[in-house]
Amino acid sequence: MDSVLWTPRFAAVYFLAAALLLVVFLAIDASLTIAAPLLVILVGLGIAVLIRHRQRHPAR
């Protein structure tokens, strides 16, 4: 689990979930004020995963 390949995949899952949430809410013509907190959380989690990965594996 501590390999280089897993972390970008986890981050990509969060980013894809945020994009899918945005598409679904736009498709059903719902208010984005409901989806905005979820979008911020998902994007924040993706960025946090990438930052944590960089701290564990600094560039050589």
C-alpha positions as CSV (number, residue, x, y, z in Angstrom):
1,M,0.0,0.0,0.0
2,D,3.0,2.3,0.4
3,S,4.0,2.1,-3.2
4,V,4.2,5.1,-5.6
5,L,1.3,3.9,-7.7
6,W,-1.4,3.7,-5.1
7,T,-1.6,7.3,-3.9
8,P,-2.4,9.0,-7.2
9,R,-5.1,6.4,-7.7
10,F,-6.7,7.3,-4.4
11,A,-6.5,11.0,-5.2
12,A,-8.0,10.3,-8.6
13,V,-11.0,8.6,-7.1
14,Y,-11.7,11.6,-4.9
15,F,-11.4,14.0,-7.9
16,L,-13.6,11.7,-10.1
17,A,-16.2,11.5,-7.4
18,A,-16.3,15.3,-7.2
19,A,-16.6,15.6,-11.0
20,L,-19.3,13.0,-11.1
21,L,-21.2,14.7,-8.3
22,L,-21.0,18.0,-10.2
23,V,-22.3,16.3,-13.4
24,V,-25.2,14.6,-11.7
25,F,-26.3,17.8,-9.9
26,L,-26.1,19.7,-13.2
27,A,-28.0,16.9,-15.0
28,I,-30.9,16.9,-12.6
29,D,-30.9,20.7,-12.5
30,A,-30.5,20.7,-8.7
31,S,-29.2,23.6,-6.6
32,L,-25.5,23.5,-6.3
33,T,-25.7,24.9,-2.8
34,I,-26.4,21.4,-1.7
35,A,-23.5,19.9,-3.6
36,A,-20.9,22.6,-2.9
37,P,-19.9,21.3,0.6
38,L,-19.5,17.8,-0.8
39,L,-17.4,19.1,-3.8
40,V,-15.1,21.0,-1.5
41,I,-14.7,18.0,0.8
42,L,-13.9,15.6,-2.0
43,V,-11.4,18.0,-3.7
44,G,-9.9,18.7,-0.4
45,L,-9.4,15.0,0.4
46,G,-7.8,14.5,-3.0
47,I,-5.4,17.3,-2.4
48,A,-4.6,16.1,1.1
49,V,-3.8,12.6,-0.2
50,L,-1.4,14.1,-2.7
51,I,0.3,16.4,-0.1
52,R,0.6,13.5,2.4
53,H,2.2,11.4,-0.3
54,R,4.7,14.1,-1.1
55,Q,5.7,14.4,2.5
56,R,6.3,10.7,2.8
57,H,8.1,10.4,-0.5
58,P,10.1,13.6,-1.2
59,A,11.4,14.1,-4.7
60,R,14.8,12.6,-5.2
